[in-house]
């Protein structure tokens, strides 16, 4: 049995704690102090997201040839620089301008670390190790939304300075390893496993699912603050709903990392995505906090399975793990900015508060249809 280094898990936890404290504080600041409109809130992740998308694939491919952890160290320092610059924000324009630094920094961190999990795993341990790694960063992400609410109440934008210090410290915690010019660890693909055509189809389907699912989460992240304020509710409701979403995602990582019945089977995969779309629509409609939290738990489980499938099918390869993990992260990056941007614009143009949420939910349903076509075509070729 192979286990991941505790230091690898620590930096995954710490970086997402830093990242999501920062990105739960920034939208609240944007709404309450910079008086951002829904369209401006939806635009918050665009510049950083574009930088992340452009960099992720290249960084993942590069990590197949150089030290994955050296790239991560550079990324931690880069994200610390973004936090310290954002800390000085006086306008939304400043946040838009410095966000690409954060996007590039995280693109240097995540594809290589995810591929490293594959390098350190044997075939029988890949699911569990990916689940443990995802659990580590997801706990950091969930805690980030809880901490973000308290940080805003007590520190306001000064919380970003603490995020910068944390990310800088992680550069010294990440474990050093020699450069790997190729992914030379034990083979992960069994000869008696699913045929290549089916593996390729599930990889494409999972990337589609992850794109739509992360748009669901990003829409809540960047637009729900505006919905809460418009309903006259405390801003803490925003943090509670987001924390519930990512708590459910965290639990699902534990579950899907230890039980393999979902792999290369369409039923639960498509059903959970449908549940996530319905849950987002319910939250966006403006239901009470208890109902919104309940729906967020369902949406979080949906998001967790989509992500678990995408990273598993990406890393379940004997070569180019970094490159495939980079594409996986680029898909997330594109979703994180494109969908909330479109949702925010639609909400502002129509004047209908749930419009953006219904749009993001509809995209999930469209993605489910496309996945069904991809998987059925693959089944006919076997």
N, C-alpha and C positions, 0 to 999 in steps of 0.2 A: 504494500500500500504506500502510495506517495502522498505527502502532505505539503501544502504551501508554506512558505516561510512566514512566520508571524509578522515580520517587517513588511512583507508585501501586503498583507491584510491591513496592517496599521496605516500604511500610506493610502490605501484605497478608502478606508474609513475617513481619514483625516482630510483628504482632498475634497471629497464630496461634502463633508461638514463645512469646510471653508467655502466651497463653491455655492452651496445652497443657503447658507446664512447670508452670503453676499447677495444672491439673487432672490431672496425673499425680502431683504431690506430695500433693495433698489426700487422694485415696483411700488412699495408703500411710500417711499420718499418721492417717487415720480408723481404719484397721485395726490398726496397730501401737501407737498411743499412746492413741486414744480407744476402742479395743476394740469397734469397730462390728460388728454382726451383718450377714449378707447383706442383710436387709431394710433396715437403716439405710444400708448402702452403696448399695443401689439407690435410696434416697430422696435421696441427695446432689444429683443434678441437678434435682430436682423444682421447688423454689422458683425457681431461676434459669431453668429451662426454661419454666415458666409465664409468667414475666415476659417472656422472649424471644418466646414465641408471641404474647402479647397485644400486644407493642410492634412486632414485625417488620412486620406488614401495615400498620399505621398509619404507621410510619416510612418504609417503602418508598413508600407513597402520598404522604406529605409530601415525599419527595425528588424527586417529579415536579414539585413546585411551588416548592421553595426550593433553596438550594445543597446538593448532595449531600455535598460535602467539608466544609462547615461542620458538618453533622450528624455526620460521622465524627470531627471534632475533639472535639466534645462527648463522643462515645462513648469515645474514647481516654482522656480525662481521667476519665470515669466508671469505666472498667475499672481504671485506676490506683488509684482510691479503693477499689474492691472488694478489690484485692490487698492494699492496706495494712491494710484492716480485717480481712481473713481472716488476715493475718499474726499478728494478736493473738488468734487463736482459742484458747480453753481448753476448749471443748466442741463436740460436734456441733451443738448448738442454735445456737451462734454462727454456724457456717458456713451452716446453713439460713437464718438470719435475714439475713445480708448477701448471700447469693447473688443475690437479685433485682436488686441494683445491677449486678452483672456481666451479668445477662441483659438488662436494659434497655440497658446501655452497648453491648453487641455488636449489639443490634438496631438501634441508631443507626448502626453502622459498616457492616455487610455489605450490606444491600439496596441502599443508595445507591451503594456502590462497584461492586457487580455491574452495576447499571443504567448506571453511568458507562462501563463497558466497552462496552456497546451503543451509548452516545452517541458514543464515540470510534472506532467500527468502521464499516467499509463492509461490504456483504453478503459479499464474498469473503474478508473478514478476520475475521468474527465468531467462527468456530470456533477459529481459531488464537489470537486475542486472549483468548477465554475460556479456552482451554487454557493459555496462558501465565500468565494471572492465577491460575487454579486451581493451576498448578504452583508459583507463588510462595508461596501460602498453605499448600499441602500440604507443601512442603519445610519451611516453618516448623513445621507440625504434627508432621511426622515427626521433625525435629530436637528438637522439644519433648519427645517421649517418650524419646529418647536422653539429652538433657540432664537431663530430670527425674530419671532414675535416679541420675546423678552428683550432682545438686543435693541430692537427699534424703540421700545418703550423707555429704555434706560440709557441707550448710547446714541440713538439716532444714526446718522451716517458714520459716526466714529467706529461703529461695529466693523466697517470695512478695513480699518487699520489692523484690528485683531485678526481678521481673516488673512490679511497679507502676512503677518508675522507667522501664523500657523503654516501657511503654504511654504514659506521660506524655510521653516524648520524641517518640513518633510523632505526637503532636498538632501538633508544629512541623515535621514532615517532610512530611506530606501536602500535596500541591500545591493551591494556592488557585485557585479558578475562580469566575467570576461565577455568580450564581444562575440556574438554568434553570427557567422557569415551565412548560415542557413539554419532552418529549424531542423536540428539533427537529433532531437529527442526520440524516444521510442515511438514506433508507428501507432497511430490512433485508430486507423480504419481497418476493421477486421475483414478478412476475405469472405467470410460467410455472412456479412452484414447486408444492408440494403444495396441494390444495384446503383451504379453511378448516376443513371438517369433520374432515379427517384431522389437521391441525395441532392442533386442539382436543383430539382424542382422544389424540394422543401426549403432549400436555401433561398431561392428567389421568393417563395411564398412568405417565408419568415421575414425577409427584408421588407416586403410590402406591409406585412402585419405590424412590424416595428415602426415603420414610417407613420402609419395611421395612428397607432397607439400612443406614440410619443407626441403626436399632434394633440391628442386628447389631453395628456398631462400638461403640455405647454400652454394650451388654451386656458386651463385653470390657473396655472402659475402666473400668467401675465395679464389675464382679463378678470379673474374672479375678484380681485381687490376692488375693481370698479363696481362690480355687481353688488358686493357687500356694502360699499359706501352708499350706492344708490338706494338700497333697501333700508338704509338708516340703521344698520347693525354695527356692532363694534368691529374694529379691524382684526381683532383676535379670531373672529369666525373664519376669516381667510386662512389664517395659520392652522386652525383646527382641521378644516376640511382638507387642506393640502397635506398636513401631517397624517391624517387618516388614509389618504390615497397612497402615500408612500410607505406607511406602516403595512398596509395590505400587500403592497408590492414586495416589501422585505420578507414578509411571512411566505409569500408565494415562491420567492427564491429558495428559501429553506426547503419547502415542499417539493418543488420541481427539481431541485438538485439531488434529492434522495429517492425519488420515485420516477422510474423511466417509462411508465405506461403511455405518456403523451408523445414520445418520440416517434416520428414517421407515421403518425395517425392523425387524420384530419378532424375527427369529431369534436373533442374537447377544445382543440385549437381554435376552430371557427366559432364554437358556441360561446366561449369566453369573450371573444372579440365582440360578438353581438351584445352580450351583457354589458360590456364596457361602453358601447355606443349608447345604449339605453340609459345607463347611469349618468353619463355626461349630460344628456338632454334633461334629465331630472334635476341635476344640480343647477344647470344654467337657467332653468325655469324659475328659480328663486324659492325653492322649498325651504322649510324650516331647518334649523341647524341639525337636529337629530336625523331627519330624513336625508339631508345633504351628506352627513357623515356616513350613514348607512350606504348610500349610493357610491360614495367615494371609496368605501371598502371593496365594493364589487368592481369598480373601475380600476382600482389598484391591482387586484388579482388579475384582471384582463391585461393590464400593462405588464405585469410581472411575467406572465406566460409568453407574451409576444417577445419581450426582451430575452428571456431564457432560451427560447427557440432560436432567435436570431444569432445570439452569441454562440450557442452550442453548434448549430449548423455551420457557422463561420469558422470556428476553431476545429471542428471535427474534420481535419484534413492532415495529410502527412507532409504538406509543403505550403509555402506562402501563407502561413497562418497570420502573420502580421498584416499582409496586404488585405486579406479577407476581413480581418478585424477592423482594418482601416475603413473598408467600405461599409461595414456594419455601423461604425461610428459616424461616418459621413451621412448615412441615411438618417441617423438620429439628429445630427446637426441640422440637416435640411428641414426635417420635420419641426424641430424646435423653433425655427424662425418663420418658415413659410406659412404654416397653418395658423399660428396665433396672429400673424400679420394680416392674413386674409380674413380671419374671423373678426379681428378688431375693426378692420375697414368696413366689412359688411355690417357689423353692428352699428357703426357710426352713420353709415349711409342710409340704412333702413330706419334707424331710430327704434328698432325692436330689440330689447335687451337680450332675449335668448337667441337671437339670430346666429351669433358667432358659434355658440355651443351646438346648435342644431347643424350648422355647416360642418363642424369638426366630426360630429357623430355620423353625418351622412357620408363623409369621406371614409370612415371605418367600414361602413356597409359596402361602399364601392370597392374598397380593398378586399373585402371578403369575397365578393363576386369574382374579382380578378384572380385571387388565390385558388378558388374553386376551379377555374378554367385551367390554370397552370398544373394543378395536381391531377385533374382528370386526363389531361393530355399526356402527362407522364405515365399514368397508370395504363393507358392504351399502348404505350411503347414498350412496356415490360413483357 
